[in-house]
Amino acid sequence: MNAFPFATVGFDLDGTLLDTLGDLAAAVNHALALMDRAPLSPDAVRPMIGRGAKHMLEEGLRASGGVPEGAVERLYPELLDFYGAHIAIESRLFPGVVATLDRLDALGVKTAVVTNKAEHLARMLLAEFGLADRMATIIGGDTLNVRKPSPEPIHAMVERCGGGRAAFVGDSIYDVMAAKNAGVPSVAVSFGFLDRPAPELGATYVIDHFDELVPLLATL
């Protein structure tokens, strides 16, 4: 039997491992309420996710009436405080996540998270679901001086995990581009916070359920 062909499998967080839409939308709407603006629906917030909370806030302001000067800087700490205090109210693991991590662990594969979410919030969220200690490394949007789609977070993941062949799993163009720029295969999940159909992201492969991931990677 051949050894599993990857030493490390990295994952994006929001929209990949976890459905965090409800809690992220609540945080955006908390910030908008401080501006006396009407709330946005979760579906309206969905395409704003992926480049970090500050970008999500800016897009939320733009969608609800515009971005006044200084508003992002003033509201960003408020959004982060609210989100940190309500980080796992509605968030849920996507089906098959734990079983997939179990299978990778049994194969001796290191798993990691590379997200544009602030590292302390990523660790807090993963801990809520018992996943923080399972990851060989967790790289957030503020861990390095760059974030996805830069390849540097992926390179850092590989280095921190001891080198070897890696693959990366995500749901956004930022995930796919980061993996492509880093020269590692990318797997897009079709159930995430997509701003376009999954096949149009340009990933190396697309899966519809986590049950498909390990069998797919085993063939590469």
C-alpha positions in Angstrom: 0.0 0.0 0.0 1.4 3.4 -1.0 1.9 6.0 1.6 -0.5 8.9 1.6 0.9 11.5 -0.9 0.5 14.6 1.3 2.4 15.4 4.6 0.2 18.4 5.3 -3.4 19.4 4.5 -4.3 23.0 5.2 -7.8 24.4 5.6 -9.4 27.8 5.4 -11.8 28.4 8.3 -14.9 30.5 7.6 -17.0 28.8 4.9 -14.7 25.8 4.8 -14.4 24.1 8.2 -17.2 26.1 9.8 -20.4 27.7 8.7 -20.0 31.0 10.5 -22.3 33.1 8.4 -24.9 33.8 11.2 -22.4 35.0 13.7 -20.4 37.1 11.2 -23.7 38.7 9.9 -24.7 39.5 13.5 -21.3 41.2 14.1 -21.7 43.3 10.9 -25.3 44.2 11.9 -24.1 45.2 15.4 -21.7 47.7 13.8 -24.4 49.0 11.4 -26.8 49.5 14.3 -24.3 51.8 15.8 -24.7 53.9 12.7 -28.5 53.7 12.9 -28.6 51.6 9.8 -30.9 48.7 9.0 -29.5 45.2 9.3 -28.3 43.2 6.3 -29.5 39.7 5.6 -27.0 36.9 6.0 -27.2 36.3 2.3 -26.1 39.9 1.7 -23.2 39.4 4.0 -22.1 36.1 2.6 -20.0 37.4 -0.4 -18.3 40.0 1.9 -16.6 37.2 3.8 -13.0 36.0 3.0 -10.7 38.9 3.3 -11.0 39.6 7.0 -13.3 41.5 9.3 -12.2 45.0 8.3 -13.0 44.3 4.6 -16.3 42.7 5.6 -17.2 45.8 7.7 -16.3 48.2 4.9 -18.4 46.2 2.4 -21.3 46.1 4.9 -21.1 49.9 5.2 -21.0 50.3 1.5 -24.0 48.1 1.0 -26.1 49.9 3.6 -25.6 53.5 2.5 -21.9 54.3 2.1 -18.6 54.5 3.9 -18.3 57.7 5.9 -14.8 58.9 6.6 -13.4 57.4 9.7 -16.4 54.9 10.1 -14.4 51.8 9.5 -11.7 52.7 12.0 -14.3 53.7 14.6 -16.5 50.6 14.2 -13.9 47.9 13.6 -13.0 47.5 17.3 -16.7 47.4 18.1 -17.3 44.7 15.6 -14.4 42.6 16.9 -15.5 43.0 20.5 -19.0 41.9 19.7 -17.9 39.0 17.5 -15.5 37.8 20.1 -18.2 37.7 22.7 -20.7 35.9 20.3 -18.3 33.9 18.3 -20.1 30.5 18.3 -23.8 31.2 18.8 -24.9 30.1 15.4 -21.7 28.7 13.9 -21.5 25.0 13.1 -19.0 22.6 11.7 -19.8 21.5 8.1 -20.8 17.8 7.8 -17.9 15.4 7.7 -15.2 17.8 9.2 -14.4 15.8 12.3 -14.4 12.4 10.5 -12.1 13.8 7.8 -9.6 15.2 10.5 -9.8 11.8 12.2 -8.9 10.0 8.9 -6.0 12.4 8.2 -4.7 12.0 11.7 -4.8 8.2 11.4 -2.8 8.5 8.2 -0.1 10.6 10.0 -1.0 13.8 8.1 -0.6 17.1 9.8 -3.5 19.5 9.5 -3.4 23.3 9.7 -5.6 26.3 9.4 -4.7 29.4 7.3 -7.4 32.1 7.5 -7.7 35.8 7.0 -9.5 36.0 10.3 -7.4 37.5 13.1 -5.4 34.7 14.7 -6.7 35.1 18.2 -10.3 34.9 16.9 -9.5 31.9 14.8 -8.0 30.1 17.8 -11.0 31.1 20.0 -13.4 29.8 17.4 -11.5 26.5 16.8 -11.3 26.0 20.5 -15.1 26.3 20.8 -15.3 23.2 18.6 -12.4 21.3 20.1 -10.3 21.7 17.0 -7.6 24.2 18.1 -5.3 21.6 19.6 -5.7 19.3 16.6 -4.0 21.7 14.3 -0.2 21.6 13.8 -0.3 25.4 13.2 -2.9 28.2 12.9 -2.1 31.2 10.8 -4.4 34.2 10.9 -4.7 37.3 8.8 -2.5 39.2 11.3 0.1 36.4 11.9 2.3 37.5 9.1 2.6 40.9 7.4 0.6 39.5 4.4 -2.6 37.4 4.0 -4.2 35.3 1.3 -4.1 35.5 -1.7 -0.4 36.0 -1.0 1.4 32.6 -1.0 3.4 33.5 2.1 0.8 32.1 4.6 0.8 28.8 2.7 4.6 28.7 2.6 4.6 29.4 6.4 2.2 26.6 7.0 4.4 24.1 5.1 7.5 25.3 6.9 5.8 25.1 10.3 4.5 21.7 9.6 8.0 20.4 8.7 7.9 20.6 5.0 6.9 18.0 2.5 4.0 18.0 0.0 0.9 19.9 1.0 -2.6 20.6 -0.3 -5.0 23.4 0.6 -8.8 23.4 1.0 -10.9 26.5 0.8 -14.0 28.1 -0.5 -12.9 31.4 -2.0 -10.8 32.8 -4.8 -8.4 34.0 -2.1 -7.8 30.5 -1.0 -7.4 29.2 -4.5 -5.0 32.0 -5.5 -2.9 31.6 -2.4 -2.5 27.9 -3.1 -1.8 28.4 -6.8 0.8 31.1 -6.0 2.4 28.8 -3.5 2.5 25.9 -6.0 0.3 23.5 -4.0 -2.9 21.8 -5.2 -6.1 23.5 -4.2 -9.5 21.9 -3.4 -12.5 24.1 -3.4 -15.6 23.2 -1.3 -18.9 23.8 -3.1 -20.8 24.5 0.1 -18.9 27.5 1.4 -19.3 31.3 1.1 -18.9 31.3 -2.6 -19.0 34.5 -4.7 -19.2 32.4 -7.8 -19.9 28.8 -8.7 -17.2 26.6 -7.3 -16.0 25.3 -10.7 -15.2 28.9 -11.6 -12.8 29.5 -8.8 -10.0 27.8 -10.7 -9.2 25.2 -8.0 -7.4 22.0 -8.9 -10.4 20.0 -7.7 -13.9 20.6 -6.3 -15.7 18.6 -3.6 -19.3 18.7 -2.5 -18.8 17.0 0.9 -15.9 16.4 3.2 -16.3 12.7 2.8 -14.8 13.1 -0.7 -11.6 14.8 0.4 -9.3 12.0 1.7 -10.2 9.6 -1.1 -9.5 12.3 -3.6 -6.1 13.3 -2.1 -5.1 9.6 -1.9 -5.2 9.4 -5.7 -3.0 12.4 -6.4 
